[in-house]
Amino acid sequence: MEIERKFLVDTLPDLDGVKFDKITQAYLSITPEARVRKRGEKYYYTEKGEGALVREEIEREITRDEYETLFEKSEGRVLEKTRYCIPYLDHIIELDIYEGRHAGLIVAEIEFSSEAQAHSFVAPDWLGKEITYDISFRNKILACT
């Protein structure tokens, strides 16, 4: 189960010394959602259910060979981004700076252990408009546009 809120970011916080990874993810299917991801030197296969704030998520680590084989089936539905992991209170804000055709788009995601925790979260000032319920900012949609 994934419980997550998403926000646009207009003004970057100070990222000096913040851990980051390069991510490439390719979509094998949009509905149902299935993707492969390379994050740093690790590879993952993920399936996600429908929903906004709360949705099912199944993820497992795969080999590089599995990733490359599945990546070829993505038919160009690929996203590239740099993800910064920013500690904030008891959470980690994952800040994604998109590259390629979505260069300039910056989105922050925060995962929670419960819906109550998600609803009580007070965002830092540098987070902009909440887009949790705006499907146009879903990665699977961005990968197709």
C-alpha positions in Angstrom: 0.0 0.0 0.0 1.3 3.4 -0.9 0.0 6.6 0.8 1.5 9.6 -0.9 1.0 13.3 -1.4 2.5 15.2 -4.4 3.3 18.9 -4.8 4.7 21.1 -7.6 7.9 23.0 -6.7 8.4 26.5 -8.0 11.5 27.4 -5.9 14.1 24.8 -5.0 15.3 24.5 -1.5 19.0 24.4 -0.7 20.1 21.0 -2.2 23.8 21.4 -1.2 24.9 18.0 0.3 21.5 16.3 -0.3 21.7 12.7 -1.4 20.4 12.1 -5.0 20.0 9.4 -7.6 19.5 9.4 -11.3 16.3 7.6 -12.3 15.1 6.2 -15.6 11.7 4.5 -15.6 9.9 2.9 -18.5 6.2 2.0 -18.6 5.3 -1.4 -19.9 1.6 -0.8 -19.4 -0.4 2.2 -18.5 -3.6 0.4 -17.3 -2.9 -1.5 -15.3 0.3 0.4 -14.4 3.5 -1.6 -14.7 7.0 -0.1 -15.0 10.7 -0.8 -14.7 13.0 1.6 -13.0 16.8 2.1 -12.8 17.7 4.0 -9.7 21.4 4.4 -9.3 22.8 0.9 -9.8 19.6 -0.9 -8.7 16.7 -2.1 -10.9 13.0 -2.5 -10.0 9.8 -3.8 -11.4 6.6 -2.1 -10.0 2.9 -2.5 -10.4 0.5 0.2 -9.1 -3.2 0.2 -8.6 -5.7 3.0 -9.3 -6.2 5.8 -6.8 -4.7 9.1 -5.7 -3.7 9.5 -2.1 -3.9 5.7 -1.4 -3.2 2.9 -3.9 -1.8 -0.6 -4.1 1.9 -0.9 -5.0 3.9 -4.0 -5.5 7.6 -3.6 -6.1 10.5 -6.0 -6.4 14.2 -5.7 -7.2 15.2 -7.2 -10.5 18.4 -7.9 -12.3 20.0 -5.6 -14.9 19.3 -8.1 -17.6 15.6 -8.3 -16.6 15.4 -4.5 -16.6 17.0 -4.2 -20.1 14.7 -6.9 -21.6 11.6 -5.2 -20.1 12.8 -1.7 -21.0 12.7 -2.6 -24.7 9.0 -3.3 -24.4 8.2 0.2 -23.1 7.6 1.6 -26.7 9.3 5.0 -25.7 7.2 5.6 -22.6 10.2 6.7 -20.6 10.9 9.3 -18.0 14.3 10.6 -16.7 14.7 12.5 -13.6 17.1 13.3 -10.7 15.6 12.4 -7.3 16.8 14.2 -4.1 15.9 12.8 -0.7 15.3 15.7 1.7 14.8 15.0 5.4 11.9 17.0 6.8 10.6 16.5 10.3 9.8 12.7 10.5 9.6 12.3 6.7 11.6 12.2 3.6 10.6 14.5 0.8 11.5 13.0 -2.6 12.1 15.9 -4.9 12.2 15.0 -8.6 13.7 17.3 -11.2 12.6 16.0 -14.6 14.8 15.9 -17.7 14.2 15.5 -21.4 10.8 16.6 -22.8 9.6 17.5 -19.2 12.7 19.6 -18.3 11.7 22.3 -15.9 9.1 20.2 -14.1 9.9 19.8 -10.4 7.6 17.6 -8.3 7.9 16.6 -4.6 6.4 13.4 -3.1 6.0 12.5 0.5 5.0 8.9 1.6 3.1 8.3 4.8 2.4 5.3 7.0 -1.3 6.2 7.4 -4.0 8.4 5.8 -4.3 10.3 9.1 -0.6 11.1 9.0 -0.9 12.3 5.3 -3.9 14.5 6.2 -2.1 16.1 9.1 1.1 16.8 7.3 2.1 20.5 7.2 4.2 21.2 4.1 7.3 23.4 4.2 6.9 26.8 2.5 8.9 25.8 -0.6 6.3 23.2 -1.7 3.9 24.7 -4.1 0.4 23.6 -5.3 -0.7 20.2 -4.2 -1.2 17.8 -7.2 -2.1 14.6 -5.4 -5.4 14.4 -7.2 -4.4 15.8 -10.5 -3.9 12.8 -12.8 -2.1 14.9 -15.5 1.0 14.8 -13.2 1.1 11.1 -12.8 4.3 9.6 -14.1 2.5 7.1 -16.3 0.7 10.1 -18.0 3.9 12.1 -18.3 5.7 9.1 -19.9 3.1 9.2 -22.7 3.2 12.9 -23.4 
